[in-house]
Amino acid sequence: MHVEHHPLIKDFPELRGALHELRLGDADFARLADTYETLDKRICRIEAGSELLADEALLALKQERVGLKDDLARRLKRAAGQCCGCGNGCKG
């Protein structure tokens, strides 16, 4: 079974610079990004069968990953001078 990782750099290649800057300059962002990456790797291990976990627990981990990614994406977009997705057309 092929399991695909979802690293931030792969999902947001256009925001590579903002990702790098935030990881270096914002400790909270760096912590959240590390948590996201660790969680993504764990989910991949579970899906590949290397680690066992009940389906309901796996679903909860996936929902947590989505929430983290949404938060990180908003921060990345704001740092890059884009609208964060708030619906108000913000520019940072």
C-alpha positions in Angstrom: 0.0 0.0 0.0 1.4 3.4 -1.0 1.1 6.0 1.7 1.7 9.6 0.9 3.3 12.1 3.3 1.9 15.6 3.5 4.9 17.7 4.4 4.2 21.5 4.5 6.8 22.3 1.9 5.1 19.9 -0.5 1.7 21.3 0.1 2.7 25.0 0.0 5.7 25.2 -2.4 4.8 28.8 -3.3 5.2 29.7 0.3 8.6 28.1 0.8 10.2 31.5 1.8 7.5 32.3 4.4 7.7 28.7 5.7 11.5 29.1 6.2 11.2 32.5 7.8 8.5 31.5 10.2 10.3 28.4 11.3 13.3 30.5 12.1 11.6 33.5 13.6 8.4 32.4 15.2 8.9 29.8 18.0 5.1 29.1 18.2 4.9 28.5 14.4 8.0 26.2 14.5 6.5 24.2 17.4 3.2 23.8 15.5 5.0 22.9 12.3 7.0 20.2 14.1 3.9 18.9 15.7 2.2 18.7 12.3 5.2 16.9 10.7 5.4 14.4 13.6 1.7 13.7 13.4 1.8 13.3 9.6 4.6 10.8 9.9 2.7 8.8 12.6 -0.5 8.7 10.4 1.6 7.4 7.5 3.1 4.7 9.7 -0.4 3.7 10.8 -1.7 3.6 7.3 1.3 1.6 6.1 0.6 -0.9 8.9 3.8 -0.3 10.8 1.9 1.0 13.8 -1.5 -0.2 14.9 -4.4 2.0 16.0 -8.1 1.7 16.0 -10.0 3.3 13.1 -11.7 5.9 15.3 -8.4 7.0 16.9 -6.8 7.3 13.4 -9.7 9.4 12.3 -9.2 11.7 15.3 -5.5 12.0 14.4 -6.4 12.9 10.8 -8.8 15.6 12.1 -6.1 17.0 14.3 -3.7 17.1 11.4 -6.2 19.0 9.3 -6.8 21.5 12.1 -3.0 22.1 12.4 -2.5 22.4 8.7 -5.4 25.0 8.5 -3.8 27.0 11.2 -0.3 26.8 9.7 -1.7 27.7 6.2 -3.4 30.9 7.6 -0.1 31.9 9.3 1.9 31.2 6.2 -0.4 33.2 3.9 -0.4 36.1 6.3 3.4 36.1 6.5 3.5 36.0 2.7 1.2 39.1 2.5 -1.8 37.1 1.2 -5.3 36.8 2.6 -5.4 34.2 5.3 -8.7 32.9 4.2 -10.8 35.0 6.6 -13.1 36.1 3.9 -12.3 39.8 4.5 -9.6 40.0 1.8 -6.9 40.8 4.4 -3.4 41.5 3.3 -1.3 40.3 6.3 
